[in-house]
Amino acid sequence: MTRSFRHPWRAQTWTAIRALLVLTVVLGLGYPLLVLGLGQALFPAPANGSLVRVDSRVVGSSLLGQSWTDADGAPLPEWFQSRPSSSGYAGEASVASNDGPENDDLIASIGARRAAIAEFEGVDPSEVPVDALTTSGSSLDPHITPAYARLQVARVAEARGLPEGDVRALVESHVRGRDLGYLGEPTVNVLELNVALAALGD
């Protein structure tokens, strides 16, 4: 008994088409829908961008830093300020400067920031923390150090006519410890702090 091998490419083509269809359904539709469903069921806030709402209105994401300045770019004294951003906090332009510690432009910009922040906060330049002077790797870091948040307490309290002790207590309540107790450093989320600050003045 002989077997014909005149058109083996037809069988191979049909097998490839069936494999493509199956994999498209399983990996192109089934798997993404499974991940979406698990994300919505188990981690709804992160799965939807960790959005922060005030009176049902979205004011930002707790994962992204944002500017607290006026139309001319001047920092608003009634708000806690974020870390500098080389991208203007634009998510589509997230980028690090890649400037080294001996780069003249970086040294000059840090010096200018140090002087401006010291004057804005009414402190000695030596008291300005490093995170107030440098951008994060993404330029979108939503956090500052507790030291930088505490440095801003007096200025924010004065601008809002609030007791300094109340504003300081608000900052301390928003200090987040190290992840798992040992990873990273304590941080303060600026957006969440400013949302709570607005509510404190109501």
N, C-alpha and C positions, 0 to 999 in steps of 0.2 A: 504494500500500500504506500503510495507516494503522497507527499503533501506539497501544496503549491506555495511558493514564496514569491509569486510574481509581483504582489503589491504590499510588501510589509510596511511601507510608509503610511498606508491608510490606517492600519491598526495602531501604529505608533502615534499618528496625529490625533486619532480619536481618544487614545489614552491620555495624551497630553492635555487635550481640551477638557476632558472630564476632571483631571487633576486640578487644572486651573480653576474650573468652576467650583469644585469642592473647597479648595484652599481660599478662594475669594469669599465664599460664604462663611467659612469657619473663621479665617483670620481677618478678613476685611470687614465683616459685619458682626459675627458672633462674639469674637474676643473683645472688640471695642465696646460693644453693648454690655458685655459682662463687666468689664472694668468700670464703665460709666455707672452701672447699677450698683456695684459694690461701693464705689466712691460716694454716691449719693446716699446710700444706706448707712455706711460706716463713718464717713468723714464729710458730711455735707458742707461745712463751712470752707475747708481748704479746697474741696472739689469745685466750689463756685467762686474761687478767687479770694477767700477770706475778706469779703467785703465788710466795711464798717458803715453802719446806717445810723442816722440821727433823724428821729421822727419819720421813719420809713424812707428817708432819702439817702442814697448812697453818697458818702463824703470821701471815700477812698478805700484803699486796701491796706490791711495791717502788714502786708508783705512788701509794700512799696513806699519809699520815702516820698515826700512832696515838699513843695516850697511854701513858706509862711512869710511872704513878702508882699509889698504893695506893687502897683503897676510899674513902678520904676525899678523894681528889684531890691528896694530897701527893706531890711527885716522889720517886721511889725513887732513892737515892744510888748504887746499884750499876748503874744503866743510864744511857746517854746520853739526854738529853732532846731532844724535838722542838721545832719552832717552836710558839708559841701557836696555838690554834684557837678561833675565835668560834663554831664549831658543835659543839665537843666531838669533833671528828674523825668526825662522822656524815656519811656520804656523801650521804644523802638531804637533808641540811640544809646542803650546801655553799653558802656565801655570804660575801661581803665585807662589812665594816662600813660602808663608804662614808663614814666619818668623815674630815673634813679635818684638816690639820695644826694648825689652831687650835681644834679641838673640845676643850672643857674635859674631857669624859669620857675622850677618847682620851689627852690629856696626862696626866690623873690615873692612868689604867690603865698607861701606859708607865712613869710614875714608880714606881708600886707594883711592877711587874714588875722594874724595874731594881734596886730595893732588895732584893727577895726573892731574885733570882738572885745578886746580889753576895754576900749573906749565905750562900746555899746553896753557892756555889762558893768562898767565902772570898777574894774579890777586891775591889778598889776598884770602885765603881759605874761609873766611867769606862771600865773594861775590858770591860763587857758589850756584845757586838755587837748591831747593830740587829735582825738576824733573830731574836734571842732575845726581843725586846720587841714585835715586830709580827707580825700574822698575814699569810699570803699572800693573794692574791686569791681563792683557792678555800677557804682555811682547811684544806686537805688536803695541803699541800706535804710530801712525804716527806723533803725535803732540808734541811740546815743548811749554813752556811758552814764552811769549814775552821777559821776563827777561833773559831767557837762550839764546834766539836768539840774543838779543842785546849784551850779554856778548861776543859772538863769532865774532862780527862785525870787531873789530880791527885785530884779527888774520887772518880772511878770506881775508880782504882787503889787508893786507900785503903780504899774500901768493900769491895773484893773481895780485898784482901790480895795484890795483884799488883804486880810491879815497874813503876814509872811508865814506864820506858823501853819496856817491852813494850807497854803500852797506847798510848803515843804512837806507836810504830811501827805498831800496828794501825790507828790513825786515819790515818796518812800513806798506808798501803796502800789505804785506801778513799776517798781524795780523787780525785774524777773531774774531769778538766780540762774546758775549754770545748768545747762541741760544734763539730766541724769545725775545732777549733783557735782559733776566734775568736768564737763565739757564746755569749752568756751569761757566767756566772762559774763558777769551780770550786765543786763541791758535795760533800757527804758524805751518803749515804743512811743515815738513822738506823736503820731496821730491819735492813738488811744489816750495818751496823756492830755492832749489838747481837747479832745472830745469831753473828757471828764472835767477839764478846767472850765469849759464853757458851761457845763451843767452846774458847776460849783458857784458860778456867778449868777445863776438864775434865781 
